[in-house]
Amino acid sequence: MGGWALKSGFLSKTYRTLVKELLTVVVLLELRRRPLSGYDVMLLVFERFHVLLSSGTVYGCLYALERQRLIEGYHMSRKIVYRLTAFGLSEVDEFRSSKAQIAVLVSTVLNA
C-alpha cells in the first residue's frame, strides 16, 4: 500500500482514511496535468495508493469541487470529463506554493 507495510487493521484503516481525506488534493493536483473522468480518478487512486474507492466517494468529491467552481465537467463521448477552472488553477498553485507549511503540519501531527 503505497510503500507501507500495513500489518495492523488500525494502520490499514488509517491509511485508507488519509487517502480518502486527501482525495480533493489528489484530484486537483492531477487535474493540473490532465483532464480526468470519475473512472480515471478511481483508477489513479488505486494505482497510486492501492485503495479502491467507491464511485459515490469519487463522484461526491468531483461534484463538491464543481460546486466550489474549482473544476468543470464537460461531455466527451459518453462520459463526463473534468478540468480545472481558472479559479481552480490559482487555488492549486497557491496550495503547491505552501508545501513547506503543509509538511511542517504533517510532521507536527506525526511527532505529537
Biopython code that builds the backbone (N, CA, C, O; Angstrom):
import numpy as np
from Bio.PDB.StructureBuilder import StructureBuilder

atoms = [
    (1, "MET", "N", (0.839, -1.198, 0.000)),
    (1, "MET", "CA", (0.000, 0.000, 0.000)),
    (1, "MET", "C", (0.867, 1.238, 0.000)),
    (1, "MET", "O", (1.226, 1.755, 1.058)),
    (2, "GLY", "N", (1.199, 1.707, -1.166)),
    (2, "GLY", "CA", (1.964, 2.933, -1.273)),
    (2, "GLY", "C", (3.283, 2.883, -0.530)),
    (2, "GLY", "O", (3.764, 3.917, -0.067)),
    (3, "GLY", "N", (3.894, 1.677, -0.402)),
    (3, "GLY", "CA", (5.174, 1.579, 0.271)),
    (3, "GLY", "C", (5.051, 1.290, 1.757)),
    (3, "GLY", "O", (6.060, 1.074, 2.428)),
    (4, "TRP", "N", (3.826, 1.284, 2.284)),
    (4, "TRP", "CA", (3.634, 0.982, 3.699)),
    (4, "TRP", "C", (3.449, -0.516, 3.865)),
    (4, "TRP", "O", (2.718, -1.148, 3.103)),
    (5, "ALA", "N", (4.105, -1.074, 4.851)),
    (5, "ALA", "CA", (3.848, -2.463, 5.205)),
    (5, "ALA", "C", (2.785, -2.429, 6.296)),
    (5, "ALA", "O", (3.102, -2.297, 7.478)),
    (6, "LEU", "N", (1.539, -2.548, 5.899)),
    (6, "LEU", "CA", (0.438, -2.377, 6.848)),
    (6, "LEU", "C", (-0.053, -3.732, 7.337)),
    (6, "LEU", "O", (-0.812, -4.422, 6.656)),
    (7, "LYS", "N", (0.393, -4.088, 8.516)),
    (7, "LYS", "CA", (0.003, -5.374, 9.069)),
    (7, "LYS", "C", (-1.204, -5.230, 9.975)),
    (7, "LYS", "O", (-2.041, -6.130, 10.035)),
    (8, "SER", "N", (-1.308, -4.125, 10.671)),
    (8, "SER", "CA", (-2.415, -3.979, 11.607)),
    (8, "SER", "C", (-3.635, -3.393, 10.926)),
    (8, "SER", "O", (-3.529, -2.604, 9.988)),
    (9, "GLY", "N", (-4.786, -3.794, 11.415)),
    (9, "GLY", "CA", (-6.037, -3.260, 10.887)),
    (9, "GLY", "C", (-6.152, -1.764, 11.113)),
    (9, "GLY", "O", (-6.699, -1.050, 10.274)),
    (10, "PHE", "N", (-5.642, -1.283, 12.241)),
    (10, "PHE", "CA", (-5.701, 0.152, 12.534)),
    (10, "PHE", "C", (-4.909, 0.952, 11.517)),
    (10, "PHE", "O", (-5.398, 1.956, 10.999)),
    (11, "LEU", "N", (-3.676, 0.513, 11.223)),
    (11, "LEU", "CA", (-2.850, 1.223, 10.249)),
    (11, "LEU", "C", (-3.474, 1.188, 8.861)),
    (11, "LEU", "O", (-3.467, 2.190, 8.147)),
    (12, "SER", "N", (-4.003, 0.059, 8.488)),
    (12, "SER", "CA", (-4.637, -0.079, 7.180)),
    (12, "SER", "C", (-5.841, 0.851, 7.065)),
    (12, "SER", "O", (-6.026, 1.515, 6.045)),
    (13, "LYS", "N", (-6.653, 0.892, 8.110)),
    (13, "LYS", "CA", (-7.836, 1.759, 8.110)),
    (13, "LYS", "C", (-7.425, 3.234, 8.100)),
    (13, "LYS", "O", (-8.044, 4.047, 7.414)),
    (14, "THR", "N", (-6.387, 3.575, 8.854)),
    (14, "THR", "CA", (-5.897, 4.955, 8.896)),
    (14, "THR", "C", (-5.360, 5.370, 7.535)),
    (14, "THR", "O", (-5.609, 6.488, 7.084)),
    (15, "TYR", "N", (-4.631, 4.486, 6.884)),
    (15, "TYR", "CA", (-4.089, 4.763, 5.551)),
    (15, "TYR", "C", (-5.222, 5.057, 4.573)),
    (15, "TYR", "O", (-5.180, 6.047, 3.842)),
    (16, "ARG", "N", (-6.235, 4.192, 4.566)),
    (16, "ARG", "CA", (-7.392, 4.367, 3.677)),
    (16, "ARG", "C", (-8.114, 5.680, 3.979)),
    (16, "ARG", "O", (-8.509, 6.403, 3.064)),
    (17, "THR", "N", (-8.281, 5.980, 5.248)),
    (17, "THR", "CA", (-8.945, 7.227, 5.644)),
    (17, "THR", "C", (-8.154, 8.439, 5.165)),
    (17, "THR", "O", (-8.737, 9.401, 4.665)),
    (18, "LEU", "N", (-6.840, 8.399, 5.312)),
    (18, "LEU", "CA", (-5.998, 9.513, 4.856)),
    (18, "LEU", "C", (-6.112, 9.708, 3.343)),
    (18, "LEU", "O", (-6.205, 10.839, 2.866)),
    (19, "VAL", "N", (-6.105, 8.620, 2.601)),
    (19, "VAL", "CA", (-6.240, 8.716, 1.143)),
    (19, "VAL", "C", (-7.586, 9.351, 0.797)),
    (19, "VAL", "O", (-7.655, 10.234, -0.058)),
    (20, "LYS", "N", (-8.656, 8.906, 1.458)),
    (20, "LYS", "CA", (-9.983, 9.467, 1.181)),
    (20, "LYS", "C", (-10.049, 10.944, 1.558)),
    (20, "LYS", "O", (-10.634, 11.743, 0.826)),
    (21, "GLU", "N", (-9.462, 11.309, 2.677)),
    (21, "GLU", "CA", (-9.499, 12.705, 3.122)),
    (21, "GLU", "C", (-8.678, 13.609, 2.210)),
    (21, "GLU", "O", (-8.987, 14.791, 2.065)),
    (22, "LEU", "N", (-7.641, 13.062, 1.601)),
    (22, "LEU", "CA", (-6.788, 13.853, 0.706)),
    (22, "LEU", "C", (-7.197, 13.732, -0.761)),
    (22, "LEU", "O", (-6.485, 14.202, -1.649)),
    (23, "LEU", "N", (-8.346, 13.101, -1.013)),
    (23, "LEU", "CA", (-8.796, 12.895, -2.382)),
    (23, "LEU", "C", (-8.942, 14.212, -3.140)),
    (23, "LEU", "O", (-8.567, 14.293, -4.310)),
    (24, "THR", "N", (-9.472, 15.227, -2.500)),
    (24, "THR", "CA", (-9.622, 16.529, -3.150)),
    (24, "THR", "C", (-8.275, 17.047, -3.640)),
    (24, "THR", "O", (-8.163, 17.530, -4.766)),
    (25, "VAL", "N", (-7.269, 16.946, -2.805)),
    (25, "VAL", "CA", (-5.936, 17.421, -3.164)),
    (25, "VAL", "C", (-5.372, 16.588, -4.307)),
    (25, "VAL", "O", (-4.811, 17.135, -5.257)),
    (26, "VAL", "N", (-5.516, 15.274, -4.221)),
    (26, "VAL", "CA", (-5.021, 14.383, -5.269)),
    (26, "VAL", "C", (-5.675, 14.732, -6.608)),
    (26, "VAL", "O", (-4.997, 14.831, -7.631)),
    (27, "VAL", "N", (-6.989, 14.917, -6.591)),
    (27, "VAL", "CA", (-7.726, 15.223, -7.825)),
    (27, "VAL", "C", (-7.283, 16.560, -8.400)),
    (27, "VAL", "O", (-6.992, 16.659, -9.592)),
    (28, "LEU", "N", (-7.231, 17.581, -7.568)),
    (28, "LEU", "CA", (-6.861, 18.907, -8.068)),
    (28, "LEU", "C", (-5.442, 18.931, -8.633)),
    (28, "LEU", "O", (-5.202, 19.526, -9.683)),
    (29, "LEU", "N", (-4.513, 18.292, -7.949)),
    (29, "LEU", "CA", (-3.135, 18.271, -8.439)),
    (29, "LEU", "C", (-3.017, 17.500, -9.753)),
    (29, "LEU", "O", (-2.256, 17.894, -10.637)),
    (30, "GLU", "N", (-3.761, 16.408, -9.884)),
    (30, "GLU", "CA", (-3.700, 15.635, -11.127)),
    (30, "GLU", "C", (-4.403, 16.372, -12.263)),
    (30, "GLU", "O", (-3.971, 16.300, -13.413)),
    (31, "LEU", "N", (-5.486, 17.080, -11.941)),
    (31, "LEU", "CA", (-6.178, 17.855, -12.977)),
    (31, "LEU", "C", (-5.302, 18.980, -13.512)),
    (31, "LEU", "O", (-5.539, 19.479, -14.612)),
    (32, "ARG", "N", (-4.316, 19.374, -12.763)),
    (32, "ARG", "CA", (-3.373, 20.377, -13.257)),
    (32, "ARG", "C", (-2.580, 19.812, -14.434)),
    (32, "ARG", "O", (-2.133, 20.558, -15.305)),
    (33, "ARG", "N", (-2.411, 18.500, -14.452)),
    (33, "ARG", "CA", (-1.652, 17.827, -15.514)),
    (33, "ARG", "C", (-2.515, 17.398, -16.693)),
    (33, "ARG", "O", (-2.083, 17.463, -17.844)),
    (34, "ARG", "N", (-3.768, 16.948, -16.395)),
    (34, "ARG", "CA", (-4.614, 16.397, -17.462)),
    (34, "ARG", "C", (-6.066, 16.303, -16.996)),
    (34, "ARG", "O", (-6.326, 16.200, -15.797)),
    (35, "PRO", "N", (-7.014, 16.339, -17.938)),
    (35, "PRO", "CA", (-8.426, 16.137, -17.587)),
    (35, "PRO", "C", (-8.658, 14.695, -17.130)),
    (35, "PRO", "O", (-7.947, 13.780, -17.546)),
    (36, "LEU", "N", (-9.658, 14.506, -16.274)),
    (36, "LEU", "CA", (-9.966, 13.177, -15.739)),
    (36, "LEU", "C", (-11.465, 12.936, -15.716)),
    (36, "LEU", "O", (-12.246, 13.861, -15.494)),
    (37, "SER", "N", (-11.861, 11.700, -15.945)),
    (37, "SER", "CA", (-13.238, 11.277, -15.695)),
    (37, "SER", "C", (-13.283, 10.687, -14.284)),
    (37, "SER", "O", (-12.245, 10.493, -13.650)),
    (38, "GLY", "N", (-14.480, 10.409, -13.807)),
    (38, "GLY", "CA", (-14.604, 9.768, -12.494)),
    (38, "GLY", "C", (-13.896, 8.433, -12.457)),
    (38, "GLY", "O", (-13.233, 8.104, -11.473)),
    (39, "TYR", "N", (-14.032, 7.658, -13.525)),
    (39, "TYR", "CA", (-13.348, 6.376, -13.603)),
    (39, "TYR", "C", (-11.837, 6.564, -13.561)),
    (39, "TYR", "O", (-11.129, 5.791, -12.915)),
    (40, "ASP", "N", (-11.340, 7.597, -14.255)),
    (40, "ASP", "CA", (-9.900, 7.888, -14.237)),
    (40, "ASP", "C", (-9.419, 8.155, -12.817)),
    (40, "ASP", "O", (-8.327, 7.732, -12.437)),
    (41, "VAL", "N", (-10.231, 8.854, -12.035)),
    (41, "VAL", "CA", (-9.866, 9.157, -10.641)),
    (41, "VAL", "C", (-9.789, 7.863, -9.838)),
    (41, "VAL", "O", (-8.836, 7.655, -9.086)),
    (42, "MET", "N", (-10.786, 6.991, -9.990)),
    (42, "MET", "CA", (-10.767, 5.717, -9.263)),
    (42, "MET", "C", (-9.527, 4.901, -9.618)),
    (42, "MET", "O", (-8.887, 4.320, -8.742)),
    (43, "LEU", "N", (-9.194, 4.861, -10.907)),
    (43, "LEU", "CA", (-8.025, 4.118, -11.366)),
    (43, "LEU", "C", (-6.731, 4.746, -10.845)),
    (43, "LEU", "O", (-5.829, 4.032, -10.407)),
    (44, "LEU", "N", (-6.638, 6.055, -10.891)),
    (44, "LEU", "CA", (-5.466, 6.766, -10.390)),
    (44, "LEU", "C", (-5.213, 6.450, -8.914)),
    (44, "LEU", "O", (-4.090, 6.131, -8.525)),
    (45, "VAL", "N", (-6.253, 6.540, -8.110)),
    (45, "VAL", "CA", (-6.118, 6.283, -6.671)),
    (45, "VAL", "C", (-5.726, 4.831, -6.423)),
    (45, "VAL", "O", (-4.890, 4.547, -5.565)),
    (46, "PHE", "N", (-6.329, 3.920, -7.170)),
    (46, "PHE", "CA", (-5.990, 2.512, -6.983)),
    (46, "PHE", "C", (-4.543, 2.236, -7.380)),
    (46, "PHE", "O", (-3.822, 1.547, -6.658)),
    (47, "GLU", "N", (-4.120, 2.767, -8.515)),
    (47, "GLU", "CA", (-2.751, 2.516, -8.979)),
    (47, "GLU", "C", (-1.704, 3.183, -8.093)),
    (47, "GLU", "O", (-0.649, 2.604, -7.832)),
    (48, "ARG", "N", (-1.991, 4.392, -7.631)),
    (48, "ARG", "CA", (-1.006, 5.143, -6.859)),
    (48, "ARG", "C", (-0.982, 4.754, -5.385)),
    (48, "ARG", "O", (0.084, 4.705, -4.771)),
    (49, "PHE", "N", (-2.161, 4.477, -4.817)),
    (49, "PHE", "CA", (-2.257, 4.261, -3.366)),
    (49, "PHE", "C", (-2.771, 2.875, -2.986)),
    (49, "PHE", "O", (-2.796, 2.530, -1.805)),
    (50, "HIS", "N", (-3.178, 2.079, -3.969)),
    (50, "HIS", "CA", (-3.717, 0.733, -3.721)),
    (50, "HIS", "C", (-4.955, 0.772, -2.830)),
    (50, "HIS", "O", (-5.149, -0.090, -1.973)),
    (51, "VAL", "N", (-5.781, 1.783, -3.048)),
    (51, "VAL", "CA", (-7.043, 1.926, -2.327)),
    (51, "VAL", "C", (-8.145, 1.977, -3.371)),
    (51, "VAL", "O", (-8.093, 2.775, -4.306)),
    (52, "LEU", "N", (-9.146, 1.116, -3.203)),
    (52, "LEU", "CA", (-10.273, 1.089, -4.120)),
    (52, "LEU", "C", (-11.394, 1.927, -3.511)),
    (52, "LEU", "O", (-11.952, 1.572, -2.473)),
    (53, "LEU", "N", (-11.715, 3.032, -4.160)),
    (53, "LEU", "CA", (-12.759, 3.932, -3.679)),
    (53, "LEU", "C", (-14.076, 3.630, -4.369)),
    (53, "LEU", "O", (-14.103, 3.175, -5.512)),
    (54, "SER", "N", (-15.158, 3.885, -3.668)),
    (54, "SER", "CA", (-16.469, 3.698, -4.275)),
    (54, "SER", "C", (-16.736, 4.832, -5.256)),
    (54, "SER", "O", (-16.153, 5.911, -5.147)),
    (55, "SER", "N", (-17.609, 4.582, -6.199)),
    (55, "SER", "CA", (-17.976, 5.638, -7.150)),
    (55, "SER", "C", (-18.645, 6.793, -6.412)),
    (55, "SER", "O", (-18.494, 7.947, -6.812)),
    (56, "GLY", "N", (-19.375, 6.504, -5.348)),
    (56, "GLY", "CA", (-20.006, 7.557, -4.556)),
    (56, "GLY", "C", (-18.995, 8.497, -3.930)),
    (56, "GLY", "O", (-19.207, 9.709, -3.895)),
    (57, "THR", "N", (-17.897, 7.945, -3.437)),
    (57, "THR", "CA", (-16.836, 8.767, -2.850)),
    (57, "THR", "C", (-16.206, 9.651, -3.916)),
    (57, "THR", "O", (-16.006, 10.845, -3.696)),
    (58, "VAL", "N", (-15.894, 9.070, -5.066)),
    (58, "VAL", "CA", (-15.222, 9.814, -6.134)),
    (58, "VAL", "C", (-16.137, 10.887, -6.708)),
    (58, "VAL", "O", (-15.740, 12.046, -6.823)),
    (59, "TYR", "N", (-17.364, 10.506, -7.068)),
    (59, "TYR", "CA", (-18.260, 11.490, -7.682)),
    (59, "TYR", "C", (-18.721, 12.536, -6.677)),
    (59, "TYR", "O", (-18.974, 13.681, -7.051)),
    (60, "GLY", "N", (-18.834, 12.162, -5.419)),
    (60, "GLY", "CA", (-19.144, 13.148, -4.380)),
    (60, "GLY", "C", (-18.065, 14.215, -4.302)),
    (60, "GLY", "O", (-18.359, 15.403, -4.164)),
    (61, "CYS", "N", (-16.823, 13.786, -4.390)),
    (61, "CYS", "CA", (-15.684, 14.711, -4.396)),
    (61, "CYS", "C", (-15.727, 15.603, -5.629)),
    (61, "CYS", "O", (-15.564, 16.819, -5.524)),
    (62, "LEU", "N", (-15.945, 15.009, -6.792)),
    (62, "LEU", "CA", (-15.977, 15.787, -8.032)),
    (62, "LEU", "C", (-17.119, 16.806, -8.027)),
    (62, "LEU", "O", (-16.931, 17.953, -8.432)),
    (63, "TYR", "N", (-18.292, 16.390, -7.570)),
    (63, "TYR", "CA", (-19.425, 17.316, -7.533)),
    (63, "TYR", "C", (-19.172, 18.460, -6.556)),
    (63, "TYR", "O", (-19.540, 19.604, -6.821)),
    (64, "ALA", "N", (-18.539, 18.145, -5.425)),
    (64, "ALA", "CA", (-18.217, 19.199, -4.450)),
    (64, "ALA", "C", (-17.235, 20.204, -5.057)),
    (64, "ALA", "O", (-17.388, 21.412, -4.874)),
    (65, "LEU", "N", (-16.242, 19.713, -5.766)),
    (65, "LEU", "CA", (-15.272, 20.604, -6.420)),
    (65, "LEU", "C", (-15.943, 21.454, -7.492)),
    (65, "LEU", "O", (-15.577, 22.611, -7.696)),
    (66, "GLU", "N", (-16.921, 20.876, -8.169)),
    (66, "GLU", "CA", (-17.680, 21.642, -9.173)),
    (66, "GLU", "C", (-18.492, 22.750, -8.511)),
    (66, "GLU", "O", (-18.518, 23.882, -8.993)),
    (67, "ARG", "N", (-19.152, 22.420, -7.407)),
    (67, "ARG", "CA", (-19.951, 23.420, -6.675)),
    (67, "ARG", "C", (-19.076, 24.566, -6.168)),
    (67, "ARG", "O", (-19.535, 25.703, -6.061)),
    (68, "GLN", "N", (-17.817, 24.261, -5.859)),
    (68, "GLN", "CA", (-16.885, 25.298, -5.397)),
    (68, "GLN", "C", (-16.256, 26.047, -6.562)),
    (68, "GLN", "O", (-15.441, 26.947, -6.357)),
    (69, "ARG", "N", (-16.628, 25.682, -7.776)),
    (69, "ARG", "CA", (-16.130, 26.298, -9.013)),
    (69, "ARG", "C", (-14.612, 26.103, -9.215)),
    (69, "ARG", "O", (-13.948, 26.909, -9.866)),
    (70, "LEU", "N", (-14.099, 25.025, -8.646)),
    (70, "LEU", "CA", (-12.686, 24.699, -8.831)),
    (70, "LEU", "C", (-12.469, 23.870, -10.093)),
    (70, "LEU", "O", (-11.406, 23.929, -10.712)),
    (71, "ILE", "N", (-13.486, 23.096, -10.467)),
    (71, "ILE", "CA", (-13.420, 22.286, -11.682)),
    (71, "ILE", "C", (-14.717, 22.439, -12.452)),
    (71, "ILE", "O", (-15.725, 22.921, -11.934)),
    (72, "GLU", "N", (-14.659, 22.011, -13.712)),
    (72, "GLU", "CA", (-15.878, 21.982, -14.525)),
    (72, "GLU", "C", (-15.876, 20.705, -15.338)),
    (72, "GLU", "O", (-14.832, 20.233, -15.790)),
    (73, "GLY", "N", (-17.073, 20.153, -15.515)),
    (73, "GLY", "CA", (-17.209, 18.942, -16.296)),
    (73, "GLY", "C", (-17.716, 19.260, -17.687)),
    (73, "GLY", "O", (-18.473, 20.211, -17.886)),
    (74, "TYR", "N", (-17.295, 18.462, -18.636)),
    (74, "TYR", "CA", (-17.791, 18.594, -19.999)),
    (74, "TYR", "C", (-17.942, 17.190, -20.585)),
    (74, "TYR", "O", (-17.244, 16.258, -20.187)),
    (75, "HIS", "N", (-18.857, 17.060, -21.530)),
    (75, "HIS", "CA", (-19.122, 15.754, -22.139)),
    (75, "HIS", "C", (-18.085, 15.437, -23.202)),
    (75, "HIS", "O", (-17.778, 16.252, -24.072)),
    (76, "MET", "N", (-17.555, 14.222, -23.100)),
    (76, "MET", "CA", (-16.631, 13.712, -24.105)),
    (76, "MET", "C", (-17.088, 12.282, -24.381)),
    (76, "MET", "O", (-17.025, 11.416, -23.508)),
    (77, "SER", "N", (-17.540, 12.054, -25.589)),
    (77, "SER", "CA", (-18.129, 10.759, -25.946)),
    (77, "SER", "C", (-19.302, 10.495, -25.020)),
    (77, "SER", "O", (-20.257, 11.271, -24.987)),
    (78, "ARG", "N", (-19.237, 9.407, -24.268)),
    (78, "ARG", "CA", (-20.354, 9.047, -23.395)),
    (78, "ARG", "C", (-20.019, 9.248, -21.918)),
    (78, "ARG", "O", (-20.656, 8.651, -21.050)),
    (79, "LYS", "N", (-19.034, 10.073, -21.635)),
    (79, "LYS", "CA", (-18.671, 10.292, -20.232)),
    (79, "LYS", "C", (-18.448, 11.777, -19.983)),
    (79, "LYS", "O", (-18.317, 12.576, -20.911)),
    (80, "ILE", "N", (-18.410, 12.116, -18.705)),
    (80, "ILE", "CA", (-18.099, 13.490, -18.312)),
    (80, "ILE", "C", (-16.638, 13.525, -17.885)),
    (80, "ILE", "O", (-16.188, 12.703, -17.087)),
    (81, "VAL", "N", (-15.925, 14.467, -18.416)),
    (81, "VAL", "CA", (-14.513, 14.655, -18.097)),
    (81, "VAL", "C", (-14.389, 15.998, -17.385)),
    (81, "VAL", "O", (-15.077, 16.960, -17.729)),
    (82, "TYR", "N", (-13.521, 16.052, -16.406)),
    (82, "TYR", "CA", (-13.359, 17.250, -15.586)),
    (82, "TYR", "C", (-12.017, 17.913, -15.841)),
    (82, "TYR", "O", (-11.019, 17.250, -16.125)),
    (83, "ARG", "N", (-12.012, 19.238, -15.735)),
    (83, "ARG", "CA", (-10.782, 20.020, -15.875)),
    (83, "ARG", "C", (-10.846, 21.154, -14.849)),
    (83, "ARG", "O", (-11.914, 21.510, -14.350)),
    (84, "LEU", "N", (-9.682, 21.700, -14.558)),
    (84, "LEU", "CA", (-9.608, 22.838, -13.644)),
    (84, "LEU", "C", (-10.196, 24.082, -14.296)),
    (84, "LEU", "O", (-10.055, 24.288, -15.501)),
    (85, "THR", "N", (-10.847, 24.900, -13.497)),
    (85, "THR", "CA", (-11.229, 26.233, -13.942)),
    (85, "THR", "C", (-10.036, 27.157, -13.688)),
    (85, "THR", "O", (-9.054, 26.747, -13.070)),
    (86, "ALA", "N", (-10.119, 28.381, -14.155)),
    (86, "ALA", "CA", (-9.044, 29.350, -13.873)),
    (86, "ALA", "C", (-8.914, 29.552, -12.366)),
    (86, "ALA", "O", (-7.805, 29.651, -11.841)),
    (87, "PHE", "N", (-10.047, 29.612, -11.676)),
    (87, "PHE", "CA", (-10.039, 29.752, -10.216)),
    (87, "PHE", "C", (-9.391, 28.525, -9.569)),
    (87, "PHE", "O", (-8.596, 28.649, -8.637)),
    (88, "GLY", "N", (-9.740, 27.345, -10.075)),
    (88, "GLY", "CA", (-9.157, 26.114, -9.543)),
    (88, "GLY", "C", (-7.657, 26.064, -9.732)),
    (88, "GLY", "O", (-6.925, 25.639, -8.839)),
    (89, "LEU", "N", (-7.200, 26.498, -10.891)),
    (89, "LEU", "CA", (-5.762, 26.531, -11.160)),
    (89, "LEU", "C", (-5.045, 27.463, -10.194)),
    (89, "LEU", "O", (-3.971, 27.126, -9.697)),
    (90, "SER", "N", (-5.618, 28.622, -9.922)),
    (90, "SER", "CA", (-4.978, 29.555, -8.980)),
    (90, "SER", "C", (-4.942, 28.960, -7.570)),
    (90, "SER", "O", (-3.968, 29.155, -6.843)),
    (91, "GLU", "N", (-5.991, 28.238, -7.180)),
    (91, "GLU", "CA", (-6.003, 27.602, -5.858)),
    (91, "GLU", "C", (-4.968, 26.478, -5.775)),
    (91, "GLU", "O", (-4.302, 26.324, -4.751)),
    (92, "VAL", "N", (-4.832, 25.704, -6.831)),
    (92, "VAL", "CA", (-3.832, 24.630, -6.853)),
    (92, "VAL", "C", (-2.429, 25.213, -6.785)),
    (92, "VAL", "O", (-1.572, 24.699, -6.066)),
    (93, "ASP", "N", (-2.196, 26.273, -7.527)),
    (93, "ASP", "CA", (-0.875, 26.905, -7.497)),
    (93, "ASP", "C", (-0.555, 27.446, -6.101)),
    (93, "ASP", "O", (0.579, 27.344, -5.632)),
    (94, "GLU", "N", (-1.558, 28.016, -5.447)),
    (94, "GLU", "CA", (-1.351, 28.502, -4.072)),
    (94, "GLU", "C", (-1.037, 27.334, -3.140)),
    (94, "GLU", "O", (-0.150, 27.429, -2.291)),
    (95, "PHE", "N", (-1.768, 26.233, -3.302)),
    (95, "PHE", "CA", (-1.523, 25.043, -2.493)),
    (95, "PHE", "C", (-0.102, 24.533, -2.702)),
    (95, "PHE", "O", (0.606, 24.229, -1.743)),
    (96, "ARG", "N", (0.304, 24.444, -3.957)),
    (96, "ARG", "CA", (1.643, 23.940, -4.274)),
    (96, "ARG", "C", (2.736, 24.833, -3.694)),
    (96, "ARG", "O", (3.804, 24.346, -3.324)),
    (97, "SER", "N", (2.476, 26.133, -3.612)),
    (97, "SER", "CA", (3.487, 27.034, -3.054)),
    (97, "SER", "C", (3.526, 26.956, -1.524)),
    (97, "SER", "O", (4.403, 27.548, -0.894)),
    (98, "SER", "N", (2.578, 26.226, -0.930)),
    (98, "SER", "CA", (2.520, 26.097, 0.528)),
    (98, "SER", "C", (3.003, 24.727, 1.003)),
    (98, "SER", "O", (2.734, 24.344, 2.141)),
    (99, "LYS", "N", (3.704, 23.991, 0.160)),
    (99, "LYS", "CA", (4.142, 22.637, 0.515)),
    (99, "LYS", "C", (4.957, 22.605, 1.806)),
    (99, "LYS", "O", (4.809, 21.683, 2.607)),
    (100, "ALA", "N", (5.798, 23.585, 2.008)),
    (100, "ALA", "CA", (6.648, 23.591, 3.211)),
    (100, "ALA", "C", (5.802, 23.685, 4.475)),
    (100, "ALA", "O", (6.052, 22.970, 5.446)),
    (101, "GLN", "N", (4.805, 24.562, 4.469)),
    (101, "GLN", "CA", (3.936, 24.700, 5.644)),
    (101, "GLN", "C", (3.119, 23.427, 5.878)),
    (101, "GLN", "O", (2.888, 23.031, 7.020)),
    (102, "ILE", "N", (2.690, 22.796, 4.796)),
    (102, "ILE", "CA", (1.918, 21.562, 4.926)),
    (102, "ILE", "C", (2.800, 20.456, 5.488)),
    (102, "ILE", "O", (2.357, 19.674, 6.329)),
    (103, "ALA", "N", (4.041, 20.385, 5.031)),
    (103, "ALA", "CA", (4.980, 19.385, 5.537)),
    (103, "ALA", "C", (5.232, 19.587, 7.033)),
    (103, "ALA", "O", (5.332, 18.612, 7.778)),
    (104, "VAL", "N", (5.333, 20.829, 7.471)),
    (104, "VAL", "CA", (5.519, 21.115, 8.901)),
    (104, "VAL", "C", (4.296, 20.658, 9.685)),
    (104, "VAL", "O", (4.433, 20.066, 10.756)),
    (105, "LEU", "N", (3.112, 20.925, 9.168)),
    (105, "LEU", "CA", (1.881, 20.496, 9.839)),
    (105, "LEU", "C", (1.839, 18.978, 9.993)),
    (105, "LEU", "O", (1.569, 18.473, 11.083)),
    (106, "VAL", "N", (2.103, 18.252, 8.916)),
    (106, "VAL", "CA", (2.082, 16.795, 8.968)),
    (106, "VAL", "C", (3.142, 16.282, 9.937)),
    (106, "VAL", "O", (2.877, 15.369, 10.718)),
    (107, "SER", "N", (4.327, 16.856, 9.893)),
    (107, "SER", "CA", (5.393, 16.457, 10.789)),
    (107, "SER", "C", (5.006, 16.700, 12.249)),
    (107, "SER", "O", (5.271, 15.869, 13.117)),
    (108, "THR", "N", (4.382, 17.841, 12.506)),
    (108, "THR", "CA", (3.948, 18.160, 13.865)),
    (108, "THR", "C", (2.914, 17.156, 14.364)),
    (108, "THR", "O", (2.981, 16.712, 15.510)),
    (109, "VAL", "N", (1.966, 16.799, 13.514)),
    (109, "VAL", "CA", (0.951, 15.822, 13.902)),
    (109, "VAL", "C", (1.585, 14.463, 14.184)),
    (109, "VAL", "O", (1.260, 13.819, 15.181)),
    (110, "LEU", "N", (2.479, 14.031, 13.315)),
    (110, "LEU", "CA", (3.088, 12.714, 13.478)),
    (110, "LEU", "C", (4.072, 12.641, 14.638)),
    (110, "LEU", "O", (4.327, 11.558, 15.165)),
    (111, "ASN", "N", (4.620, 13.764, 15.034)),
    (111, "ASN", "CA", (5.571, 13.780, 16.142)),
    (111, "ASN", "C", (4.940, 14.155, 17.463)),
    (111, "ASN", "O", (5.645, 14.359, 18.451)),
    (112, "ALA", "N", (3.624, 14.250, 17.496)),
    (112, "ALA", "CA", (2.921, 14.639, 18.738)),
    (112, "ALA", "C", (3.009, 13.552, 19.778)),
    (112, "ALA", "O", (2.479, 13.706, 20.878)),
]
sb = StructureBuilder()
sb.init_structure("model")
sb.init_model(0)
sb.init_chain("A")
sb.init_seg("    ")
for serial, (resi, resn, name, xyz) in enumerate(atoms, 1):
    if name == "N":
        sb.init_residue(resn, " ", resi, " ")
    sb.init_atom(name, np.array(xyz, "f"), 0.0, 1.0, " ", f" {name:<3s}", serial, name[0])
structure = sb.get_structure()
